[in-house]
Amino acid sequence: MTVLSTLGPLLAALLIGYFINVNLLTPKLVNKALSQLTYLILLLIGYSIGALDNLMAKIGIAGYQTVVLIIATTLLPLLCLWISGRVFHASASKVEHVDNSRSTRQALVDAIQTLAVVFVGIVLGWLLKEWIPNVDKPVEWLLYLLLYLIGCQLRQGNYRLRKLLLNSQGVIIGTVAVLATLVSGLIAGTFLGLDWNHSLAVVSGFGWYSLSGILITGLGDPILGTTAFLLDLGREIIALIFIPMLARISSHLSVGYAGATAMDFTLPLLGKVHGPDIVPICVASGFIMSVLGPILIPLFMGM
């Protein structure tokens, strides 16, 4: 598997969706299709996992890798973001109390639903693997459709690249978070005995769990895909719990650790703890990581 054959078609699908406007694909339709397609692919990913030999041992490996990677991608990025916040004089939140229980509860509900879909797929794969040995080809084509819809969604968000890149704080936060996450992935990967490119790929979702696990599994590594899925799912839940505390120290910590979700899922909470002025920073930082995820994952997996 070469870099070109891995990254080329996926990047082409993303760019076609971003640059070519199809009037029939309204934002509402794209969001609905993206949600349903994600669940379908997660079901097939579960099937791929369930069809593996020595299933329980391999799930245990994915769980262990997830714990190590969560620790690594929390400690080093937070340290780097704290330093960048001090260097660039980032603001801190003065909010005394923010009730984020609703956001956390919603994240847990989403996590349970997602895990349930994957679990159903695992059971089906375990039961039916003799009848349907693999689902790699359907997943591959669904990946292209997924990236196309993600491109449409990014374009429909009316994000102007020039305006985003002129937001210096957002660019700094996004850059520091990306680089620190990649370095932490390499360090943890060395400890886990992973190949360097797999170490980088598994952490390149930056909190976007519905993308990272799908891409890596679709590119031929269901165990690493499971690890990426659990890692980014855990990161989103941890971010929702700790954003109010991190916001008291620095906006670099709260926005940076939110990762790709800073531009969507965790944006309301970030706006609540920091005020409306933080929104452009969140969108710029989250956009950088959201765009890099679907590029870096297949790039590293193809090396």
C-alpha positions in Angstrom: 0.0 0.0 0.0 1.6 3.2 -1.1 1.1 6.8 0.1 -0.4 7.8 -3.2 -2.8 4.9 -3.5 -4.0 5.4 0.1 -4.2 9.2 0.4 -5.0 10.1 -3.2 -8.6 8.8 -3.6 -9.6 9.8 -0.1 -8.1 13.3 -0.5 -9.8 13.6 -3.9 -13.2 12.8 -2.4 -12.7 15.4 0.4 -11.6 18.1 -2.1 -14.5 17.3 -4.5 -17.0 17.7 -1.7 -15.3 21.0 -0.5 -15.0 22.7 -3.9 -17.9 21.5 -5.9 -21.3 22.6 -4.8 -24.3 20.3 -5.5 -27.5 22.2 -4.9 -29.5 19.1 -4.0 -27.2 18.4 -1.0 -28.5 20.9 1.5 -26.8 21.2 4.9 -29.6 19.3 6.6 -29.4 16.5 4.1 -25.6 16.3 4.4 -25.7 16.2 8.2 -28.4 13.5 8.2 -26.6 11.4 5.6 -23.3 11.8 7.4 -24.8 10.7 10.7 -26.4 7.6 9.2 -23.4 6.7 7.1 -21.1 7.0 10.1 -23.3 4.4 12.0 -23.3 2.1 9.0 -19.5 2.2 8.7 -19.2 1.7 12.4 -21.4 -1.4 12.2 -19.2 -2.8 9.4 -16.1 -1.9 11.4 -17.5 -3.9 14.3 -18.1 -6.7 11.9 -14.5 -6.6 10.8 -13.4 -6.8 14.5 -15.8 -9.6 15.3 -14.5 -11.7 12.4 -10.9 -11.6 13.7 -9.3 -14.8 15.1 -8.4 -14.6 18.9 -11.0 -11.8 19.3 -10.8 -11.3 23.0 -7.0 -11.1 23.1 -7.0 -8.5 20.3 -9.6 -6.4 22.0 -7.5 -6.5 25.2 -4.5 -5.2 23.2 -6.6 -2.3 21.8 -7.8 -1.5 25.4 -4.2 -1.4 26.7 -3.0 0.7 23.8 -5.9 3.1 24.4 -5.0 3.7 28.1 -1.3 4.4 27.3 -2.2 6.7 24.4 -4.8 8.6 26.4 -2.2 9.3 29.1 0.4 10.4 26.6 -1.9 12.5 24.5 -3.2 14.3 27.6 0.0 15.0 29.5 2.4 16.3 26.8 -0.2 18.3 24.8 -1.5 20.0 28.0 2.1 20.9 29.0 2.8 22.4 25.6 -0.5 24.3 25.5 0.2 25.7 29.0 3.6 26.9 27.8 2.1 28.4 24.6 -0.6 30.1 26.7 2.0 31.7 28.9 4.2 32.8 25.9 1.3 34.3 23.9 -0.5 35.7 26.9 -3.7 33.7 26.5 -6.8 34.7 28.5 -8.2 32.7 31.3 -11.9 32.3 32.3 -13.2 34.0 35.4 -16.5 32.1 35.4 -17.2 30.9 38.9 -19.3 27.9 38.0 -20.5 26.4 34.7 -23.0 23.6 34.6 -21.7 21.3 31.9 -23.6 18.2 33.1 -26.0 18.4 30.1 -23.1 18.4 27.6 -21.3 15.6 29.4 -24.5 13.6 29.7 -25.1 14.1 25.9 -21.6 13.0 25.2 -22.1 9.8 27.3 -25.3 9.0 25.5 -23.6 9.5 22.1 -20.7 7.3 23.3 -23.1 4.5 24.5 -25.0 4.6 21.2 -21.8 4.5 19.2 -20.4 1.7 21.2 -23.7 -0.2 20.9 -23.5 0.0 17.1 -19.9 -1.3 17.1 -20.9 -4.1 19.6 -23.7 -5.2 17.4 -21.3 -5.3 14.5 -18.8 -7.4 16.5 -21.5 -9.9 17.4 -22.6 -10.2 13.7 -19.0 -10.6 12.6 -18.4 -13.3 15.2 -21.6 -15.2 14.2 -21.4 -14.7 10.4 -17.7 -14.7 9.6 -18.0 -18.1 7.9 -20.7 -16.8 5.6 -19.3 -13.3 4.9 -15.5 -13.5 5.5 -14.8 -9.8 5.1 -16.5 -6.4 4.3 -13.3 -4.5 3.3 -14.5 -3.5 -0.2 -17.9 -2.0 0.9 -16.1 -0.1 3.7 -13.6 1.3 1.2 -16.3 2.7 -1.0 -18.2 4.0 1.9 -15.1 5.8 3.1 -14.9 7.7 -0.2 -18.6 8.8 0.3 -17.9 9.8 4.0 -14.9 12.0 3.0 -17.0 13.6 0.2 -19.8 14.4 2.7 -17.2 15.8 5.2 -15.9 18.1 2.4 -19.5 19.2 1.7 -20.0 19.9 5.4 -16.8 21.9 5.7 -17.8 24.1 2.7 -21.4 24.6 3.9 -20.0 25.8 7.3 -18.9 29.0 5.4 -15.4 28.8 6.8 -13.1 31.1 4.9 -9.6 29.8 5.0 -8.0 33.2 4.8 -10.0 34.5 7.7 -9.3 31.4 9.8 -5.6 31.6 9.1 -5.5 35.2 10.1 -6.7 34.3 13.6 -3.3 34.0 15.2 -4.4 32.6 18.5 -6.5 29.9 16.8 -3.6 29.0 14.5 -1.1 28.8 17.3 -3.4 26.7 19.5 -4.2 24.3 16.6 -0.5 24.0 15.6 0.8 23.4 19.1 -2.0 20.8 19.8 -1.3 19.0 16.5 2.5 18.9 17.0 2.3 17.9 20.7 -0.2 15.2 19.9 2.0 13.7 17.2 5.1 13.7 19.4 3.2 12.1 22.2 1.9 9.5 19.8 5.5 8.7 18.8 6.6 8.4 22.4 3.7 6.2 23.4 4.0 4.1 20.2 7.7 3.4 21.0 6.6 2.2 24.5 3.8 0.0 22.9 6.1 -1.4 20.1 4.0 0.2 17.3 5.5 1.2 14.0 6.2 4.9 13.8 3.7 5.6 11.1 1.0 3.7 13.0 1.9 5.6 16.1 1.3 8.9 14.2 -1.9 7.7 12.5 -3.6 6.5 15.6 -3.4 9.9 17.3 -4.2 12.0 14.2 -8.0 12.0 14.8 -7.5 14.8 17.3 -10.7 13.8 19.1 -12.7 13.0 16.0 -13.6 9.5 16.9 -16.2 8.9 14.2 -13.4 9.6 11.6 -10.2 8.1 13.0 -11.5 4.6 13.8 -13.3 4.4 10.5 -10.4 5.4 8.4 -7.8 3.2 10.1 -10.0 0.2 10.1 -11.0 0.8 6.5 -7.3 1.0 5.6 -6.7 -2.5 6.8 -6.0 -2.4 10.6 -9.1 -3.1 12.7 -7.2 -3.4 16.0 -5.5 -0.1 15.5 -8.8 1.4 14.3 -10.4 0.2 17.5 -7.7 1.9 19.5 -8.1 5.2 17.6 -11.8 5.0 18.1 -11.6 4.5 21.8 -8.8 7.0 22.2 -10.7 9.9 20.5 -14.0 8.9 22.2 -12.3 9.1 25.5 -10.6 12.4 24.7 -14.0 14.0 23.8 -15.5 12.9 27.1 -12.5 14.0 29.1 -12.5 17.4 27.4 -16.1 18.0 28.3 -15.5 17.2 31.9 -12.3 19.2 32.3 -12.9 22.2 30.0 -14.3 24.4 32.8 -11.2 23.7 35.0 -8.7 24.2 32.1 -10.4 27.4 31.1 -9.5 28.9 34.5 -5.9 28.5 33.6 -5.7 29.3 29.9 -7.8 29.3 26.7 -4.9 27.5 25.0 -5.5 24.5 27.4 -9.3 24.4 27.0 -9.5 25.0 23.3 -6.4 23.0 22.4 -7.4 19.9 24.3 -10.9 20.0 22.8 -9.1 19.2 19.5 -11.2 19.0 16.4 -14.4 19.2 18.4 -13.7 22.8 19.3 -15.4 23.9 16.2 -18.6 21.9 16.8 -19.4 19.6 19.7 -17.5 21.4 22.5 -18.0 24.9 21.1 -21.1 25.8 23.1 -19.3 24.9 26.4 -16.1 26.8 25.4 -18.3 29.8 24.5 -20.0 29.5 27.9 -16.8 29.5 29.9 -14.8 32.0 27.9 -17.5 34.2 26.4 -18.4 34.9 22.7 -14.9 36.3 21.9 -13.5 32.8 22.0 -15.7 31.4 19.2 -13.4 32.5 16.2 -10.4 31.1 18.0 -12.2 27.8 18.6 -13.4 27.6 15.0 -9.9 28.3 13.6 -8.2 25.8 15.9 -10.8 23.1 15.4 -10.9 23.6 11.6 -7.2 23.1 11.3 -7.4 19.8 13.2 -10.6 18.7 11.4 -8.9 19.2 8.0 -5.6 17.6 9.0 -7.3 14.4 10.4 -8.6 13.0 7.1 -5.3 13.9 5.4 -2.8 12.7 8.0 -4.4 9.4 8.9 -4.3 7.9 5.3 -0.9 9.6 4.7 0.7 7.9 7.7 -1.1 4.6 7.1 0.2 4.5 3.6 3.9 4.9 4.6 
